[in-house]
Amino acid sequence: MNDRLFPVAQETYTSDDYYTPKWIFDALGVHFDLDVACPPQGPLHTPCTNYYTQETDGLLSPWCGNVFMNPPYSKATPWVKKFMAHNNGIALLPMAKSQWFNDIWNDCEGITVLPYKLIFEHADKLKGSIFLPAMLAAYGTANVKALNNSKISRVR
């Protein structure tokens, strides 16, 4: 049995290809050690030292240091579980009706809700939104401080 969520390199764009807009990274002012779920061509805006794409499978690959995660929302559960276990980073997630949402809401050290009309980017330069509100969830003192300093919205 193949445990890989994505067994081959990505050749076409899917409904999961909603990339984090640059203004979020600008507001956070954080450099990440690893972006665990990058677009096929690498990070568009993520200030990071290393990254995983679908081909290098960030879900099954080891994570280290301060991570940024904007996972495929169609299969968010295993990503959120790994993010929570890693316990160091910032994740951009939908506010979904799911068990993982309740788990991270109750467990993470800081959460801020993103603007209602959040516009994501796509590799083809188009922009789009998702039908759910989104949030940033943080673990680690420096990451919670970055959420507070970002002034995006109130941090819980």
Secondary structure, DSSP 8 states (H G I E B T S, - for coil): ----SS-S---S--TT--B--HHHHHHH---EEEESS--TT--SS--EEEE--TTTTTTTS---SSEEE---GGGHHHHHHHHHHH--EEEEEE--SSHHHHHHHHH-SEEEE--TT--EE-TTS-EE--SS-EEEEEESHHHHHHHHHHTSS-B-
